[in-house]
Amino acid sequence: MKMRNFTREKLQTNGYALGAFVASGSAMNCECLGINGLDFILIDAEHAQTDTETIVDMVRASELYGMSAFVRVYDPNDFPQMSRLLDVGVHGLMVPMVETPEQARAITDAVKFPPLGRRGANGGRGPRWGKYENYPQQANETLYTIMQCETRLGVENIQAICQTPGLDCVFIGTADLSQNLGCAPNDPAVNTAVEQVLAACRQYGITPGIVAGTAEAALARIRQGFQLVTCMNDQVFFRQESEKRIQAVRNAL
């Protein structure tokens, strides 16, 4: 039995992959997004309440429709949590606040099996209870490792970070980056940092990713050269769109 990485396949076919942050902890929301043809989701375990058992249900719902389910972890130094999430079958991890090549190497060391890393052997859902043939090799080749660049130091070290063996994608969190730089998200300093990260990714063959909150913003980022792009957060989308619907009725009355 062979593993698949739906996002790698979409990148090869289309040149980009479109996704969403899922902060609701809802497997049904994941299923709806999959039905609608989304390429990947980022299950938020950094800023949301989602627990491991719920994550497994969200991953299963995503797999029904060929949609990758990645998890953004809370602690960039919690290597046991990263390994455990891979053990229960997530398709890859997003690690926030990666700032140095040493930190990046420690992350890949935790999520890759020997000889690339030190992840421990297991017989759980990740390897499908032994059904995946030569699981360590397949996992090293298939599971996706995303590191977020969200600080001035991360931008300064981006050339070295992009040379980390086993790194697949550098994903820019523009809100945290602008906050760390001490300026507004549309400040020229943020745009300069974004272009610096994008250039480093291109130079070293790393997939460049970035957050976007609207269809228009996502389209602009894809045209700019970003390949892993989000277009919504499910909870924010629900709050905004439900408000429009409610106000439309009230205003008409």
N, C-alpha and C positions, 0 to 999 in steps of 0.2 A: 504494500500500500504506500502511495506516494503523497507527500505533503504538497500543498499548493499555497502560494502567496498571491491572492487576488490583486493586491496593489501593484506588485511587481509586474504582473501580467498587463494591467491597465496602463502602467507607465510605458511598457514596451509597445503597446498597441496605439495608444493615444498621445503619448508624450507628457501627459499630466494625469493626476488623480484628484477628484473632487470629494471633499469630506465634510464632516460636521463634528463639533464637540457634543457629546451627550452627557449632560450633567444631571439628568432626571433620575437615573438609576432604573429606567424603564426598558424592559426587553421589548415591549410592544412598540415603543418609539423606534427602537432599533429595527424592528421588523418593518415598520412603515417606511423608514428611510431606505431599507433594502429593496422593498417593493418599488419604490420610486426611482431606483437605479443609481443610488449613491455608491461611490467606490469604496469609501472607508469611513469608519467612525473612530473618534478618540474618546474613549470612556474616561471621564474625568474622576480620578481618585485623589486628585490634589486639592481641588476646591469644592468638591461635592461629597455626599454622604455614602457613596456606593461601596458596598462591601464585596468580599471575594465571591461568596455564593451567588450574589446577584450578578456579578460580572460574568460568571460562567453561563447563566441564562441569557445574558445580553450577547455573548459570543455565539452561542448556539443559534439565536434568532438571526444574527448577521450571516452566519454560514448558510442558512437556508437560501439566501439570495445572492451568494457569491460576493459578499461585502466583507472587507477586512475589518477586524475589531482590534484596535490597539488600545492600550491603557496608559494614561498619563499618571505616573506614580507621584506620591506626596513628597518623599524624601529622596533627594538625588544620591544619598549615601546609604540608603537602606537596601543593601544588596540581597539579603535573604528574601525581602518582599518581592524584588524583581524576579528572582529565581522561582519563587512560589507561583507567581502569576503565570510565568511561562509553563510551569509544571501543570497548571490547570487548563492550559490550552489557548491562551490569548495569542494573537498572531504577531505581536510585537509590542514594544514598550516605547513610550515617550518619557524622557527624563528631563525635568526642568532645571534651569539655573546651572548649566554646565559652563565652566569658566576657564578651565586649564586643560592642557593635554594630559596631565597626570590624572586628573579626575575622569576624563574621557576614557583613558586606558583602563582605569579601575572598573568602570561601568561595563565595558566590553569583556573584561576579565570575568565579571560576575555572570554575564548572560550568555557567554559562549562556552561550549564544551571544549575540552582539550582536543587538539593542541593549541587552539586559539584562545582559550580561557580556562576557567576553573569551575564551571557550573557542574553541580553534582548529578549523577545519574538518578533517574526516577522511573517509575512504572505507572504513572497516573494518566490523566486525560490528555496531557500534552503529547506523549507518544502513543496515545490511543491504546493504553494498557498493553503495549508491546506490539500492536498491529503495524505501526510504521516501521518499515525496514531500515536498519541502520540509522535509527533516530538521531543520534548525536551529529552525524554528518548532515543529514537532511535539515535538522534544526539550525545548524550553523549557516547553511546556505539559504534557508527559506525565511526564518523569523526575522522581523524587521526591527532595527535599532535606530531610534530617533532621539537626537539630543537637541535641547532648546538653547538658543543663544538669546539671552535676555538682559545682559549687562554690558557695561563698558569694557570690563575685563574680558568677557567672553569674545567681544568683537576684536579686541586687541590681540587675542590668542587664536583667532579663527583659522589662520593658516595652519598652525600646528594641530589644532583640534581636527581639522579636515583630513589630516594624514593618519588618523587613528585606524588601525586595522579592525574591520568588523563594523565600522560606522556606515549606516546607509543614508541617513538624512539629517541635515541640520535645519531646524524649524525655528523661525524667528517669532518670539512673542513681543509684538510691538508695544503693548500696553506696559509691560514690565520694563522693556528696554527704554522707552521714553521716560518712565518714572525714574529709572536708574540714572539716565542722562540728565535728569532735572529739567525736562522741557515737554512741550505738548507733542502729541503723537504725529502732528503734521509739520513739526519743526524741521528745517533743513538738516540739522544734525542727525536726526533719526533716519532721514532718507539717505544720507551719506553712509551711515552704519549699515543700513539694509543693503545698499549697493556693494559695500565691502564684503559682506557675508555672501551675497549672491556670486560675486566674482571668485571668491575662494572655493565655493562649492563647484563652480564650473571648472576651475583649474584642476581640482583633485577628483573629479568624477563623483561627487556627492550630490544626492538629490536635494535641491533647495526647497524648503517649505516655509509657509507663512500663514498667519491667521488673517482671515477676512470675515466680516460680519454681514455682508450683503452680496447679492448676485453681481452688482456692478463692481464692487471692490475685488471680488474673487476673479472676475474676468480681467480686470486691469492687472492683477498680480500674475495671472497666467501669461498674459501678453508680455509682461515684463521679463518673464523667464522662469518664474517659480513653477514647480511641478507638483508639489504636494500642498494643496490649498484647501482651507475650510471656507464654508460660505455661511455658517450659522452655528449658534449654540441652541440646542433644542428648547431649553427652558426660556431663554431670552426671546426666541422666536415665538413660542406659545404666549408669553406675556404680551408681547407687542401686537401680535395678530389678533389675540382675543380682545385686547383693548380696542382695536380698530372696529371689530365686529360689534362690540357692546355699544361703543359711542355712536356708530352709524345708526343703530336702532334708536338710541336715546335722542340723538339730534333730530331724527326724522319725526319724533313725537313731540 
